Amino acid sequence: MENSIYFIINPVAGNGRSLRVWKKMKAEMEKKNMEYRSFMTDYAGHAEVLARQIASIHDYRLKTVIGIGGDGTIHEIVNGLSGFDHIQIGYAASGSGNDFKKGYGSSKAKGSILTRLNRQAKSYDLGCCRAGKADRLFVNSIGAGFDAYVAKLSNEMSWKKFLNRAGAGSFVYTLALMKGLFTYQPGPLSVTIDGEEKVFEKVWLAAVSNHPFYGGGMKISPDARPDDGLLNVTVVHGLSRGKLLLLFGLVFAGRHKGLKEVCMMEGHEITISGPVSVMVHADGEYLGETPVTVTLRPKSIKYYI
């Protein structure tokens, strides 16, 4: 099937919300006699495997892959399509956090993803990080420290399915944050941006962002833009646990910028390291531990937004 649309659906995203989105989309395509092929994921990481297999088999005959799921699904698809830069990516957000949808403005887009396929895909920046020996692409952000710890807690939380079913999936991150607040121990971190090193004490987190949102709607980097050719760095350090809780009350509105314990910078190549290794996540998925190096690939990926 040349130039047809390929769908990768994560059936458990949003506790089944993705399946409802898919059924509606499928009915719309069949009504219009559109050609398509679809694949369901069976396990974590399967979307990446499927995307790579589809692209490898069809190569330049393939123009569009559409993901239906959460931020983890789009993260996997983008990594699976690494090296196939001509393939354009569509996305129907149906997960619990949906930071990609907020950060790239698709929450303001009118019509379904099928409607947006009639428009021209736009080019956006793509982040690349290395923790250990593995390179990993990211669309939203990477984080070292407390946020990676919270991301791991939230992905393992037994209440996640219940909250998704109740339409309160983003609350998972808040619960995980509260738990992590009393168990995480901040320490020293070094952040090097384009060759210039800064050392911080008692660091809670160091986030590198491609757009403002992460953690289910937190506006961690209000000035970040996914097409400006820059990565934005946010370091939170020297806070008491009580004041950290205040910060997370402000961060959803991006009002934490004025705190003296919040340092915001920008650049093209960032390295985060320290005397003690801390957890690292990419788009909310556990990646490994510091040191981590982050670079940018400007305008290197095309999305239907």
Secondary structure, DSSP 8 states (H G I E B T S, - for coil): -TT-EEEEE-TTGGGGHHHHHHHHHHHHHHHTT--EEEEE--STTHHHHHHHHHHHHHGGG--EEEEEE-HHHHHHHHHHTTT-TT-EEEEEE-SSS-HHHHHTTGGG--S-HHHHTTS--EEEEEEEEEETTEEEEESSEEEEEHHHHHHHHHHH-TTHHHHHHTT-TTHHHHHHHHHHHTT---EEEEEEETTEEEEEEEEEEEEEESSS-BTTTB-S-TT--TTSS-EEEEEEES--HHHHHHHHHHGGGTGGGG-TTEEEEEESEEEEE-SS--EEEETTEEEEES-EEEEEEEEEEEE--
